[in-house]
Amino acid sequence: DVQLQASGGGLVQTGGSLRLSCVVSGLSFGDIAVGWFRQTPGKGREAVSCLSMYDGSTYFADNVKGRFTISSDNAKNTVDLQIDSLKPEDTAVYYCVAQETYWGQGTLVTVSS
């Protein structure tokens, strides 16, 4: 079975940082792309970042460039999303997704102003 387990969310103040982690199992890790999406009731679903384990290419949404960093640990099959300079508008449930098909459970990030 394919499983993605996200963790690391929490409540932080504006300007703070969080590190989200996603553990992927059931897939050939070196051959996949893993992305992070976020969802809020008002804005809907948004793709924020993606990393291809195959060629190392990355994607960042314009509104997170310079603040979000994505990385992987191939030995642990994990993909981390480092979020710095958090803003209230970053408040959302964050999901990790493999191959745009397999979704993990979300982890809630709340940024207080």
ABEGO torsion letter per residue (X at the ends): XBBBBBBGBEBBBBGBBBBBBBBBBGBBAAABBBBBBBBBAAAEBBBABBBBAAAGBBBBBAAABGABBBBBBAAAGBBBBBBBGBBAAABBBBBBBBGGABBBBBBBBBBBX
